Amino acid sequence: MTVRLHDSRAAAVVDLVPLVDGQVSMYVCGPTVQSSPHIGHLRSALVYDIWRRWLTYRGYRVTLVRNVTDIDDKVLDLAAGTDEEWFARAYRVEREFTAAYDALGILAPTYEPRATASVPQMHDIIERLIERGHAYAAADGSGDVYFDTGSWEAYGALTRQRREDMVEAADADPRGKRDPRDFALWKGAKPGEPGTATWDSPWGPGRPGWHIECSAMSRRYLGPAFDIHGGGLDLRFPHHENELAQSTAAGDPFASYWLHNGLVTVEGQKMSKSLGNSIFAADFLAAARPAVVRYFLGAAHYRSSIDHHEGSLVEAEAAYDRIAGFLERAGARLAGVPMRDAPGVPEAFGTAMDDDLAVPQALAVLHETVRAGNAALDADDADALGTAYHQVAAMVEVLGIDPRAAHWSGTGHDVAAAPLAALVERLLQERTDARAARDFAAADRYRDDLAAAGITIEDTPSGTRWSIA
């Protein structure tokens, strides 16, 4: 099957044709670790987690890079006047993001580079831009270096804007700019800034501009050309537009496709500090089970906005519990019933996911399969029930919402989760050994002992799975 995606640059849904057959390389703009994560951050990371899971299911080997912007004006400003160094604050907030991602079952990226580790690579790109006539060092001795937007005819290609219609770049002090729309590649050090936030460069001591960081990290970990660049819709301009301009002006092909996820609103309004309506990840995860939060944030089409309102988590919980309830009842009914070939996801589910990751349509297939499975359960039709059960199991695994997964048992807070998992895995291995030795009486005892302890096990073609009943 051909996976199709909406390429923001082309403004159309197109076929995914990877640069390397069978492999997909993705770069996703991660957080600027200035303050605690909110639900918009969670939604963005979750979108690309589902993309990654689906591409993997379709047989691609996926390399996912999600960066951490740990040096930025806002990071420095928020640390100023406190007892916490900027780099300590950045690391502390980074850990908050990681904890929130882990709670939602978001898979760790293949690489998660910090901007501060790639400063030499940023210098290389800036030097190439200067040599090609697309960047200039400020003539005022400040040490600033800017991208000359007027020198690059394709500037504005991603967002389809004319340069003369663009707003002024507000990412740096305009002290040495030739044009207000030029953006900073390198920011010369200023009096009062911490020396720990300064690096030597050919243009004098300073630190990188925001946009050059992602160009350097994507190139370092994925090469000058890669398949997919992703991020929130709010990053299209100026961040992604500037990334595209500076990388291609430096001679790199850069990203083949651009994905942008929609934002999260609260009661119809954009989250903002001025409105005081930001919902932080820790509070949201405390309001419902993490699996339910994941269901809610992942249920809409990734390009649409999500509006959180009173009762939205209740609705998500009811939908999730219908799935979990079916899997629990069906799993108990099918215990010990052999199934020769466990089916994968239904064709309609795959068709929806292949069509620009149409999760709402895929969820419709999932819930329809649950309804069919419940009907088979009522009719005591073991064959139809087995098909529905395994199809539902395949779908929830792809979406990362499998209620039986051990991840949801501990939710990252239960200190007994790891020791319990170790004990269960040991008993399952002993059961497997007993079955291999054709000692089925012993194998049955292991199953019964686990069931008595509240552990449900399921034998699948890929191995035995367990969950807390």
Residue pairs with C-beta under 8 A, 6 or more apart in sequence:
1 58
1 350
1 351
1 354
2 15
2 16
2 354
3 15
3 16
3 54
3 55
3 58
3 354
4 13
4 14
4 15
4 16
4 354
4 355
4 356
5 13
5 14
5 16
5 228
5 257
5 259
5 356
5 357
6 12
6 13
6 14
6 259
6 303
6 356
7 13
7 14
7 257
7 258
7 259
8 158
8 236
8 258
8 259
8 260
9 157
9 158
9 244
9 257
9 258
11 160
13 355
13 356
14 257
16 24
16 227
16 257
17 256
18 24
18 25
18 60
18 227
19 25
19 225
19 226
19 227
19 256
22 59
22 60
22 61
23 60
23 61
23 62
23 63
24 55
24 60
24 61
24 62
24 63
24 227
24 228
25 62
25 63
25 65
25 222
25 223
25 226
25 227
25 228
26 48
26 51
26 52
26 62
26 63
26 64
26 65
26 226
26 227
26 228
26 229
26 230
27 65
27 66
27 67
27 214
27 217
27 218
27 221
27 222
27 226
27 228
27 229
27 230
27 255
28 44
28 45
28 48
28 64
28 65
28 66
28 67
28 109
28 229
28 230
28 231
29 66
29 67
29 214
29 230
29 231
29 232
29 235
29 239
29 240
30 45
30 66
30 67
30 68
30 69
30 97
30 112
31 37
31 41
31 68
31 69
31 93
31 94
31 97
32 69
32 72
32 74
32 75
32 210
33 68
33 69
33 70
33 75
33 89
33 90
33 91
33 93
33 94
33 97
34 72
34 74
34 75
34 78
34 89
34 90
34 93
35 78
35 93
36 93
36 96
36 280
36 281
36 282
37 93
37 96
37 97
37 100
37 280
37 281
38 271
38 278
38 279
38 280
38 281
39 264
39 271
39 279
39 280
39 281
39 284
39 297
39 308
40 232
40 263
40 264
40 271
41 97
41 100
41 281
42 100
42 101
42 104
42 281
42 284
42 293
42 297
43 261
43 263
43 264
43 297
43 306
44 231
44 232
44 261
45 66
45 101
45 104
45 106
46 104
46 106
46 294
46 297
46 298
47 230
47 261
47 298
47 302
48 64
48 66
48 230
48 259
48 261
49 105
49 106
49 107
49 400
50 298
50 302
50 357
50 359
50 399
50 400
51 228
51 230
51 259
51 302
51 357
52 62
52 64
52 107
53 107
53 398
53 399
53 400
54 353
54 357
54 398
55 62
56 62
57 345
57 398
58 354
62 110
63 110
63 111
63 222
64 109
64 110
64 111
65 109
65 110
65 111
65 112
65 113
65 217
65 218
65 221
65 222
66 109
66 111
66 112
67 112
67 113
67 114
67 115
67 213
67 214
67 217
68 94
68 97
68 112
68 113
68 114
68 115
69 75
69 115
69 210
69 213
70 87
70 90
70 91
70 94
70 114
70 115
70 116
71 86
71 90
71 115
71 116
71 197
71 207
71 208
71 213
72 210
75 86
75 89
75 90
76 86
76 193
76 194
76 197
78 89
79 85
79 86
79 88
79 89
80 86
82 89
84 92
85 194
85 196
86 194
86 196
86 197
87 116
87 196
94 114
96 281
96 282
99 412
100 281
100 282
100 285
101 108
102 412
103 285
103 290
103 411
103 412
104 285
104 290
104 293
104 294
104 297
105 290
105 291
105 294
105 400
105 401
105 405
105 407
105 408
106 400
107 400
111 221
113 217
113 220
113 221
115 208
115 213
115 217
118 213
118 216
118 217
118 220
119 199
119 208
121 216
121 217
121 219
121 220
122 185
122 186
122 208
122 212
122 213
122 215
122 216
123 201
123 202
124 216
125 185
125 212
125 215
125 216
125 219
125 246
125 247
125 250
126 135
126 145
126 185
126 186
126 212
127 202
128 250
128 251
129 135
129 147
129 185
129 246
129 249
129 250
130 136
130 137
130 145
132 249
132 250
132 251
133 148
133 151
134 147
134 148
134 151
134 152
134 246
134 249
134 250
135 145
135 146
135 147
135 148
135 185
135 246
136 145
136 146
136 148
136 178
137 143
137 144
137 145
137 203
138 144
138 145
138 146
138 175
138 176
138 177
138 188
139 176
140 175
140 176
142 173
142 175
142 176
142 188
143 186
143 187
143 188
143 189
143 201
143 203
143 204
143 205
143 206
144 172
144 173
144 175
144 176
144 184
144 186
144 187
144 188
144 203
144 206
145 184
145 185
145 186
145 203
146 172
146 176
146 177
146 178
146 182
146 183
146 184
146 185
147 182
147 183
147 184
147 185
147 211
147 242
147 245
147 246
147 249
148 178
148 179
148 182
149 155
149 163
149 166
149 179
149 181
149 182
149 183
149 245
150 163
150 178
150 179
150 181
150 182
151 249
152 245
152 248
152 249
154 245
154 248
155 163
155 241
155 245
156 162
156 163
156 166
156 241
157 241
157 244
158 236
158 237
158 240
158 241
158 244
158 258
159 236
159 237
159 241
161 237
161 241
163 181
166 181
167 181
168 174
168 180
168 181
169 177
169 180
169 181
169 182
169 183
169 184
169 238
171 183
171 184
171 209
171 210
171 211
171 238
172 183
172 184
172 187
172 209
173 187
173 190
174 180
183 209
183 211
183 238
183 242
184 209
184 210
184 211
185 208
185 209
185 211
185 212
185 246
186 201
186 203
186 206
186 207
186 208
186 209
186 212
187 206
187 207
187 208
187 209
188 203
188 204
188 205
188 206
189 198
189 204
189 205
189 206
189 207
197 207
198 205
198 206
198 207
199 205
199 206
199 207
199 208
208 216
210 239
211 238
211 239
211 242
211 243
211 246
212 246
214 239
214 243
215 243
215 246
215 247
215 250
215 252
215 254
218 226
218 229
218 243
218 247
218 254
218 255
219 247
219 252
224 247
224 251
224 252
224 253
224 254
225 252
225 253
225 254
225 256
226 254
226 255
226 256
227 255
227 256
227 257
228 255
228 256
228 257
228 258
228 259
229 240
229 243
229 254
229 255
229 257
229 258
229 259
230 258
230 259
230 260
230 261
231 239
231 240
231 259
231 260
231 261
232 260
232 261
232 263
233 260
233 261
233 262
233 263
233 303
234 263
235 260
236 260
240 258
240 260
243 254
244 254
244 255
247 254
248 254
259 302
260 303
261 302
261 303
262 300
262 301
262 302
262 303
262 304
262 305
262 306
263 270
263 305
263 306
264 271
264 297
264 305
264 306
264 307
264 308
265 271
265 305
265 306
265 307
265 308
266 277
266 278
266 279
266 307
266 308
266 309
267 277
267 307
267 308
267 309
267 310
268 307
268 309
269 275
269 277
271 277
271 278
271 279
272 278
279 308
284 293
285 293
287 293
287 313
288 296
288 313
288 316
288 317
289 317
289 408
289 411
290 408
290 411
290 412
291 320
291 401
291 403
291 408
292 313
292 316
292 317
292 320
293 313
293 316
294 400
294 401
295 316
295 319
295 320
295 401
296 306
296 308
296 312
296 313
296 315
296 316
297 306
298 359
298 399
298 400
298 401
299 316
299 319
299 359
299 360
299 363
300 306
300 359
300 360
301 356
301 357
301 358
301 359
301 360
302 357
302 359
303 356
319 363
319 367
320 401
320 403
322 367
322 370
323 366
323 367
323 370
323 392
323 396
323 401
323 403
324 403
326 370
326 373
326 374
326 377
326 389
326 392
327 389
327 392
327 393
327 396
327 403
327 404
328 403
328 456
328 469
329 374
329 377
330 373
330 377
330 385
330 388
330 389
330 392
331 389
331 404
331 456
331 458
332 456
333 377
333 382
333 385
334 382
334 385
334 386
334 389
337 382
337 386
339 386
339 390
341 461
342 390
342 394
342 460
342 461
343 387
343 390
343 391
343 394
344 391
344 394
345 353
345 391
345 394
345 395
345 398
346 365
346 369
346 391
346 395
348 361
348 365
349 362
349 365
349 366
349 391
349 395
352 358
352 359
352 361
352 362
352 364
352 365
353 359
353 362
353 398
355 361
359 399
362 395
362 399
363 399
365 395
366 392
366 395
366 396
366 399
369 388
369 391
369 392
369 395
370 388
370 392
372 384
372 388
373 384
373 385
373 388
373 389
373 392
376 382
376 384
376 385
376 388
377 385
390 460
393 402
393 404
393 460
396 402
396 403
397 405
402 408
403 467
404 456
404 458
404 465
404 466
404 467
405 467
406 417
406 421
406 466
406 467
409 417
409 420
409 467
409 468
410 416
410 417
410 418
410 420
410 421
424 450
424 455
424 466
427 446
427 449
427 450
428 446
428 450
428 457
428 464
428 466
430 446
431 442
431 443
431 446
431 447
431 464
432 464
434 440
434 442
434 443
434 446
435 443
447 457
450 456
450 457
450 466
451 457
451 469
454 468
454 469
455 466
455 467
455 468
455 469
456 466
456 467
456 468
456 469
457 464
457 465
457 466
458 464
458 465
458 466
458 467
